Amino acid sequence: MESKKNSNWYLLTGLLIGLAIGLIVSIFIVSVEFADAQPANLSETGLAEYRGMIALAYSANQDLERALNRLVLLEDADPVAALAAQEQAMLAVVGSETVARALAELAAHIGQPLP
């Protein structure tokens, strides 16, 4: 009877070894690499950070065409409204005032007709 109980340990050790090998293979050998991901696929937090980076880049170099091209990648229905809403949200929750100003400046320049 005792030999029957001890003979089942190979199942547990096989399971543990299989899990260890599976983790090693999935993490180190065949890891997932994301490529060609679009900014529109970001989470809401990621979209907000991306808009903030676009606004900061615009405030640094004043390249409106480049900022517009970057905003198009976000696929917002109304980019001006999205920038303004994010600016208001940042001011409401004591976010970065620099980013909020950059968002407001970019929204104001996008809202103006181009010469």
Rosetta silent file (secondary structure, phi, psi, omega in degrees, C-alpha in Angstrom):
SEQUENCE: MESKKNSNWYLLTGLLIGLAIGLIVSIFIVSVEFADAQPANLSETGLAEYRGMIALAYSANQDLERALNRLVLLEDADPVAALAAQEQAMLAVVGSETVARALAELAAHIGQPLP
SCORE:     score description
SCORE:     0.000 S_00000001
   1 L     0.000  -39.392 -178.399    0.000    0.000    0.000 S_00000001
   2 H   -68.397  -32.537  179.062    2.833    2.366    0.851 S_00000001
   3 H   -68.972  -28.237  177.880    4.533    1.828   -2.484 S_00000001
   4 H   -68.531  -40.103  179.102    1.323    2.956   -4.228 S_00000001
   5 H   -67.649  -43.632 -177.732    1.347    6.351   -2.402 S_00000001
   6 H   -71.098  -21.393 -176.630    5.008    7.030   -3.111 S_00000001
   7 L   -78.583  -10.196 -179.856    4.667    6.170   -6.781 S_00000001
   8 L   -90.733   -3.376  179.055    2.410    9.190   -7.489 S_00000001
   9 H   -65.788  -24.953  179.514    5.061   11.803   -6.664 S_00000001
  10 H   -64.346  -28.028  177.415    6.298   11.646  -10.242 S_00000001
  11 H   -67.011  -45.014  179.549    3.065   13.333  -11.349 S_00000001
  12 H   -66.181  -45.336  179.170    3.653   16.312   -9.081 S_00000001
  13 H   -65.766  -37.878  176.967    7.321   16.658  -10.003 S_00000001
  14 H   -63.493  -40.607  177.927    6.484   16.330  -13.702 S_00000001
  15 H   -63.967  -44.781  179.821    3.857   19.048  -13.354 S_00000001
  16 H   -66.138  -40.992  177.841    6.269   21.402  -11.567 S_00000001
  17 H   -66.115  -40.552  178.142    9.055   20.789  -14.079 S_00000001
  18 H   -63.323  -42.457  176.771    6.617   21.341  -16.949 S_00000001
  19 H   -62.695  -43.270  179.883    5.418   24.628  -15.453 S_00000001
  20 H   -63.439  -44.770  179.106    8.998   25.809  -14.941 S_00000001
  21 H   -64.929  -41.432  178.728    9.991   24.934  -18.508 S_00000001
  22 H   -61.734  -42.215  177.811    6.830   26.557  -19.862 S_00000001
  23 H   -65.263  -43.149  179.638    7.515   29.791  -17.979 S_00000001
  24 H   -62.391  -45.016 -179.768   11.127   29.900  -19.123 S_00000001
  25 H   -65.263  -44.317 -175.816   10.158   29.310  -22.745 S_00000001
  26 H   -72.855  -29.422 -178.115    7.313   31.845  -22.718 S_00000001
  27 H   -87.815  -44.988 -171.284    9.239   34.605  -20.959 S_00000001
  28 H  -101.182  -33.532 -172.564   12.744   34.312  -22.373 S_00000001
  29 H   -95.719  -49.929 -175.995   12.626   32.370  -25.611 S_00000001
  30 L  -117.197   54.770 -178.170    9.279   33.109  -27.292 S_00000001
  31 L   -76.814  154.399 -178.349    8.362   36.422  -25.684 S_00000001
  32 L   -80.428  132.124  175.647    5.721   38.651  -27.250 S_00000001
  33 L  -121.508  121.213  178.759    7.014   41.715  -29.052 S_00000001
  34 L   -86.559  126.626  179.151    4.552   44.416  -29.980 S_00000001
  35 L  -134.841  149.834  177.609    5.417   46.129  -33.242 S_00000001
  36 L    59.334   33.798  175.884    3.590   48.610  -35.405 S_00000001
  37 L   -78.424  140.320 -178.459    1.099   49.482  -32.672 S_00000001
  38 L   -93.423  146.945  178.152   -0.883   52.634  -33.393 S_00000001
  39 H   -59.682  -26.347  179.784   -1.347   55.437  -30.831 S_00000001
  40 H   -66.137  -17.518 -179.053   -5.134   55.099  -31.240 S_00000001
  41 H   -87.917    1.874 -179.486   -4.901   51.692  -29.530 S_00000001
  42 L   -71.707  160.495  173.807   -3.615   53.171  -26.275 S_00000001
  43 L   -71.379  172.719  179.733   -5.619   53.185  -23.060 S_00000001
  44 H   -60.311  -39.667  177.598   -7.256   56.417  -21.921 S_00000001
  45 H   -64.573  -42.554  177.785   -4.280   57.139  -19.684 S_00000001
  46 H   -63.967  -40.540  176.730   -1.910   56.478  -22.569 S_00000001
  47 H   -61.941  -41.829  179.846   -3.916   58.725  -24.874 S_00000001
  48 H   -64.258  -42.808  178.411   -3.791   61.512  -22.288 S_00000001
  49 H   -64.649  -39.981 -179.714   -0.031   61.151  -21.900 S_00000001
  50 H   -65.207  -43.242  176.513    0.419   61.102  -25.684 S_00000001
  51 H   -61.004  -41.179  178.231   -1.680   64.276  -26.086 S_00000001
  52 H   -62.364  -41.041  178.385    0.399   65.909  -23.361 S_00000001
  53 H   -67.076  -37.920  176.620    3.639   64.983  -25.122 S_00000001
  54 H   -62.254  -44.581 -178.878    2.296   66.333  -28.415 S_00000001
  55 H   -65.624  -40.633  177.953    1.358   69.619  -26.720 S_00000001
  56 H   -66.235  -39.423  177.045    4.737   69.922  -25.010 S_00000001
  57 H   -64.169  -40.078  178.276    6.535   69.213  -28.274 S_00000001
  58 H   -64.484  -42.266 -179.452    4.407   71.853  -29.985 S_00000001
  59 H   -66.865  -24.447  179.433    5.140   74.432  -27.303 S_00000001
  60 H   -81.242  -39.460 -173.546    8.859   73.733  -27.732 S_00000001
  61 H  -117.637   -6.436  177.737    9.104   73.915  -31.534 S_00000001
  62 L    54.808   32.618  178.399    5.845   75.614  -32.684 S_00000001
  63 L   -96.147   92.146 -175.496    5.479   73.124  -35.574 S_00000001
  64 H   -66.445  -37.722 -179.102    1.696   73.063  -36.009 S_00000001
  65 H   -63.469  -42.228  178.767    1.743   70.728  -38.998 S_00000001
  66 H   -65.817  -41.333  178.213    3.699   68.099  -37.104 S_00000001
  67 H   -62.238  -41.961  178.089    1.397   68.411  -34.089 S_00000001
  68 H   -63.670  -40.946  178.052   -1.644   67.983  -36.333 S_00000001
  69 H   -62.937  -37.250  178.096   -0.111   64.903  -37.947 S_00000001
  70 H   -70.640  -38.971  179.170    0.493   63.402  -34.523 S_00000001
  71 H   -67.162  -31.519  177.959   -3.038   64.200  -33.359 S_00000001
  72 H   -61.882  -32.949 -179.824   -4.490   62.503  -36.448 S_00000001
  73 L   -63.997  -22.740  179.699   -2.871   59.255  -35.261 S_00000001
  74 L   -78.592  -16.849  178.042   -5.099   59.364  -32.162 S_00000001
  75 L    57.050   38.951  174.130   -8.219   59.228  -34.345 S_00000001
  76 L   -74.641  142.386  177.434  -10.188   61.610  -32.101 S_00000001
  77 L   -65.233  -41.659  178.597  -13.513   62.758  -33.553 S_00000001
  78 L  -134.923   94.704 -176.418  -12.802   66.323  -32.392 S_00000001
  79 H   -60.863  -35.892 -179.588   -9.145   66.857  -31.441 S_00000001
  80 H   -64.091  -44.267  178.675   -9.739   70.412  -30.171 S_00000001
  81 H   -64.750  -38.981  179.077  -12.459   69.209  -27.802 S_00000001
  82 H   -64.751  -42.873  177.823  -10.270   66.325  -26.625 S_00000001
  83 H   -64.332  -43.353 -179.783   -7.368   68.686  -25.899 S_00000001
  84 H   -65.690  -41.075  179.123   -9.627   71.153  -24.094 S_00000001
  85 H   -64.495  -40.305  178.950  -11.287   68.412  -22.034 S_00000001
  86 H   -67.371  -38.097  177.845   -7.922   67.012  -21.018 S_00000001
  87 H   -62.236  -46.016  179.047   -6.690   70.471  -20.070 S_00000001
  88 H   -62.722  -40.122  179.505   -9.755   71.055  -17.878 S_00000001
  89 H   -65.169  -38.874  179.385   -9.362   67.631  -16.288 S_00000001
  90 H   -66.225  -40.062  178.848   -5.697   68.311  -15.509 S_00000001
  91 H   -69.617  -31.363 -178.920   -6.523   71.628  -13.879 S_00000001
  92 H   -71.494  -32.595 -176.756   -9.357   70.045  -11.888 S_00000001
  93 L  -107.157   22.790  178.588   -7.173   67.341  -10.364 S_00000001
  94 L    54.469   56.036  175.406   -4.095   69.525   -9.824 S_00000001
  95 L   -83.681 -166.397  179.614   -2.150   68.081  -12.717 S_00000001
  96 L   -70.208  121.095 -179.224    0.899   69.593  -14.338 S_00000001
  97 H   -69.008  -32.279  178.643    0.228   73.252  -15.033 S_00000001
  98 H   -63.628  -44.996  179.711    2.888   73.287  -17.757 S_00000001
  99 H   -67.592  -40.008  179.440    1.175   70.482  -19.655 S_00000001
 100 H   -62.060  -41.590  177.412   -2.237   72.090  -19.150 S_00000001
 101 H   -65.270  -40.901  179.448   -0.972   75.368  -20.613 S_00000001
 102 H   -64.216  -39.646  177.363    0.608   73.533  -23.549 S_00000001
 103 H   -63.593  -43.262  179.736   -2.672   71.689  -24.192 S_00000001
 104 H   -64.792  -40.974  179.596   -4.624   74.970  -24.100 S_00000001
 105 H   -63.891  -44.552  179.741   -2.138   76.653  -26.448 S_00000001
 106 H   -65.142  -42.944  178.799   -2.284   73.785  -28.943 S_00000001
 107 H   -62.192  -38.937  179.620   -6.092   73.659  -28.806 S_00000001
 108 H   -66.774  -40.195 -178.864   -6.255   77.417  -29.415 S_00000001
 109 H   -74.151  -32.118  177.232   -3.920   77.243  -32.404 S_00000001
 110 H   -71.395  -36.760 -178.554   -5.708   74.261  -33.931 S_00000001
 111 H   -68.422  -20.548  179.730   -9.066   75.970  -33.514 S_00000001
 112 L   -80.675  143.779  175.267   -7.900   78.987  -35.514 S_00000001
 113 L   -69.169  140.419 -179.646   -8.180   78.854  -39.287 S_00000001
 114 L   -75.464  142.220 -179.710   -4.838   78.468  -40.989 S_00000001
 115 L   -69.906    0.000    0.000   -3.647   81.408  -43.162 S_00000001
